[in-house]
C-alpha cells in the first residue's frame, strides 16, 4: 500500500501527458467520461493525490505546458477544437475565471481536492478536516471542505510565501519594468526563462509597495467579509501609494511575476491560483 520507485518515475511523465492532452488536444483525461474509460489510470492518480508527499512535487498544467516545449519539442493544436480552446484559456488564466476573483471552489480542468491541497501542517493550522472527518489527514479527499475556510487557508499560504521574502520577490518582479529584462547573457529555450535578466531598479520600491498591498488581501482573516474589506483596502492603497506615472509599469511587473509562479516550486496549485488571481486584481486597479 505504498508507491514504488517506478510509480515515482512515471507519475511526472503522466502529469505532462495530462497537461499536453488537455492544452493541445482538448482531452481532459481526469473527467468523469474518461474516468470510466481509463479507471486504472485515474485510480492510480487518485491514490497518489491522497499522499502529502506527492504535493511536494506535483505540478500544474500551466507550468507543464511552459516547460514541455524546450524539453520535448513544440506542441501542436488539434483534436477536439471547442474543448481545446476552452482548456487552453483555463490553463493560461485567460477564461476570466481560473485566475480571476472571485475564484470557484474547485478548478474546471484540474481537480484540487482529491487529496490534501496544502501541506498537512497548514490544513491543521486552519482547522480543516478531510472528508473522512479527521483533522489534517492524508489518505482522504477534501472535496467536502467548507469553501471559504479552504480559500482563506490557501490565500494565507500564498501571503506567507510573499511576505517571507518580499524584497527579493519585488526585485524579481521588477524585471517586468521598462528598464528590466535586459539580458547580457544567452537566452533560453523555455519561453519564460530569463535567469540573468536585470531588474528595473528604479521601480523596485513601487513594486514592493504593491506587493505589500496584495499581501494585505491574501492574509486577511475572518471570512468573506474580512477578505472583501481587505481587497478594498488593497485597491485604495494601490491608487494612493502608486504614482500614476508608474502604475502601468508596476502592473507590468506584477504580470511578469504572475506568469512565472511555478507549481510546486513556489506554491501548491490551490494556493498558486489564489496568488495569480490576487495579482490580477491588483493589475486591474493599476491599469
PEFEN-V999221 format. One line per field, one symbol per residue. ss: DSSP state (H for helix, E for strand, - for the rest). phi: phi as a letter, one per 20 degrees, with the letter a starting at -180 (. if undefined). burial: + if it has 16 or more other ideal C-beta (glycine too) atoms within 10 Angstrom, else -. Layout:
BEGIN
ss->???
phi->???
burial->???
END
This chain:
BEGIN
ss->----HHHHHHHHHHHHHHHHHHHHH------HHHHHH-HHHHHHHHHHH--HHHH-----HHHHHHHHHHHH--------HHHHHHHHHHH----------------------------HHHHHHH--E-----E-----------HHHHHHHHHHHHHHHHHH-HHHHHHHHHHH------------------------HHHHHHHHHHHHHHHHHH-----HHHHHHHHHHHHHHHHHH--HHHHHHHHHHHHHHH----------HHHHHHHHHHHHHHHHHH-
phi->.bfeffgffeffffgffffffffecmddfefggefffcffgffffffffedfffgfcfedffgffedfgfedofecfrnegffgfffffffemdemcfccffeffdefddfecfbfecggfffffemedffenefldenbecfdffgfffffffffffffffffbgffffffffffffdemedfdfecffgdebfdfeeegfeggffffffffffgffefcongfffffffffgfffffeddfffdgfffgffffgfgfdfedegebfggeffffgfffffffgfff
burial->----------+---++-++++++++++++++---------++-++-++++++-++--+++++++++++--------------++-+++-++++-+-++++--+--++-++++++++++++-++--+-+++-----+++-+++--+----++++++++++++++-----+++++++++--++------------+--++++--++-+++++++++++++++------+--++--++-++---+---++-+++++++++++++-++-++++++++++++++++++-++-
END
